Amino acid sequence: MAPVLGEQAFRDLMAGVCAPVTIVTATAEHLPFGATVSSFASLSLRPPMITVALDRGSAVLSRITATRRFGVNVLGRGQDDLAVLFARRGADRFTGTDWHFDHGLPRLGAAPGWLVCDVADVVEGGDHLLLLGTVAHGRATLAPPLVYGFRTFGTHSAYARRPSRTIGDQVAACAR
């Protein structure tokens, strides 16, 4: 059966769906590998699991399937240059980039979110493979997220502008 929706029409439709921007990393022979990925989502709370989809030809995917481990750097507002760098083919992504090994995986120093994952399963998905990852370790710093939508980077602006209210403010508001 032929697809009802053409490839370009599907791309245009999906461009309107905002996605978080991450850099997925792996290591092989003590060398770091990484790629920008916007197909990232939480999957399960018990156990904590996430999903990441990677192109079958991805260099980082071959390292992940070999080691069965990967890191996810969740990017924050203003890190679009980092996302573009790690999206380029053939780029020297780690030279000049603030990073270090954390739990044996490349972690970007400025990324507000960090997950260390073990591959639980790999699912076929057209021209991509969907990795199901069990989260072994994670850390986060509260920061506006970097998102990708309509082929541009941005953030969830309402969160970025929203003044934070203390629990005392919230209790006082309920008492009124």
C-alpha positions in Angstrom: 0.0 0.0 0.0 1.4 3.4 -1.0 1.8 6.0 1.7 -1.1 8.4 1.9 1.1 11.3 2.9 4.2 12.2 0.8 7.6 12.5 2.5 7.8 16.3 2.2 4.2 16.7 3.4 5.1 14.5 6.4 8.2 16.5 7.1 6.3 19.8 7.0 3.6 18.4 9.3 6.1 17.1 11.8 8.0 20.4 11.7 5.1 21.9 13.7 5.6 19.4 16.6 8.0 20.9 19.1 10.7 18.4 20.3 13.3 18.5 23.0 16.9 18.8 21.8 19.4 16.4 23.1 22.9 15.3 22.3 23.3 11.5 22.6 26.8 10.3 23.3 28.7 7.1 23.4 32.3 6.0 23.7 34.5 3.5 21.8 38.2 2.9 22.6 38.2 5.9 25.0 37.0 8.3 22.2 33.9 10.3 22.5 31.1 10.2 19.9 27.9 12.3 19.8 25.0 13.4 17.7 22.1 15.9 18.0 18.8 14.1 18.5 15.3 15.6 18.8 13.5 12.3 18.9 13.8 11.8 22.7 11.0 11.1 25.2 10.4 9.6 28.6 8.9 6.1 28.4 8.4 4.7 31.9 8.7 5.7 35.5 9.0 2.2 37.0 11.7 1.5 35.9 12.9 4.9 34.7 13.2 4.5 30.9 13.5 6.8 27.9 13.4 6.4 24.1 15.8 7.8 21.5 15.5 7.3 17.7 18.7 7.3 15.7 19.3 7.0 11.9 20.5 3.5 11.0 23.7 5.1 9.5 24.6 7.1 12.6 28.2 6.7 13.8 27.0 7.0 17.4 24.4 4.3 16.9 27.0 1.7 16.0 29.0 2.6 19.2 25.8 2.3 21.3 24.8 -1.1 19.9 28.4 -2.3 20.5 28.6 -1.1 24.1 24.9 -1.2 25.1 25.3 2.1 26.9 24.7 5.8 26.0 24.4 9.2 27.5 21.8 11.8 26.9 22.7 15.5 27.3 19.4 17.5 27.5 20.1 21.0 26.1 18.9 24.3 27.5 18.0 27.7 26.1 20.8 29.3 24.2 22.6 26.0 23.3 21.5 25.9 19.7 25.1 26.4 18.5 26.0 23.2 20.3 23.0 21.4 18.7 24.1 22.6 15.2 27.7 21.5 15.8 26.7 18.0 16.8 24.2 17.7 13.9 27.0 18.3 11.3 28.3 15.3 9.5 32.1 14.9 9.7 32.5 17.7 12.2 35.1 17.6 15.0 32.4 17.8 17.6 34.3 17.5 20.8 37.4 19.7 20.2 36.8 23.0 21.8 33.7 21.8 23.5 33.4 21.7 27.3 32.9 18.0 28.1 34.2 15.3 30.4 33.6 11.6 31.0 30.8 10.9 33.5 30.0 7.2 34.3 32.3 6.4 31.4 30.3 8.4 28.8 30.8 11.9 27.3 28.9 14.5 29.2 28.7 18.1 28.0 29.5 20.5 30.8 26.9 23.1 30.0 23.9 20.8 29.4 21.3 21.2 32.2 20.2 17.6 32.0 22.2 14.4 32.0 21.1 10.7 31.7 23.2 7.6 31.7 21.4 4.8 30.0 21.7 1.0 29.4 20.1 -0.3 26.3 17.0 -2.4 27.3 15.9 -3.0 23.7 16.3 -1.9 20.1 13.1 -1.6 18.0 13.0 -1.4 14.2 11.4 1.8 12.9 11.8 2.4 9.2 15.1 4.2 8.5 15.7 4.6 12.2 16.2 2.4 15.2 14.4 3.2 18.4 16.5 2.6 21.5 14.7 1.9 24.8 17.1 2.9 27.5 16.9 2.1 31.2 18.2 5.2 33.1 21.0 4.2 35.5 21.9 7.7 36.6 20.6 11.2 36.0 21.1 14.8 37.1 19.3 18.0 36.2 19.6 21.7 36.7 16.5 23.7 36.5 16.7 25.7 33.2 14.4 26.6 30.2 14.7 23.7 27.7 16.0 24.0 24.1 13.2 22.9 21.8 13.1 22.5 18.0 10.0 23.4 16.0 9.2 24.8 12.6 12.8 24.1 11.7 14.2 26.5 14.3 15.5 26.4 17.8 13.8 28.1 20.7 12.6 27.6 24.2 9.4 27.3 26.1 9.1 31.0 26.5 6.3 31.0 29.1 8.6 29.0 31.4 11.6 31.2 30.8 9.6 34.4 31.7 7.5 33.0 34.5 8.4 34.3 37.9 9.0 31.5 40.3 6.6 31.3 43.3 7.6 29.9 46.6 5.5 27.3 48.4 4.7 30.1 50.9 3.2 32.2 48.0 1.1 29.3 46.9 -0.2 28.5 50.4 -1.1 32.2 50.9 -2.9 32.2 47.6 -5.0 29.2 48.7 -5.9 30.9 52.0 -7.5 33.9 50.2 
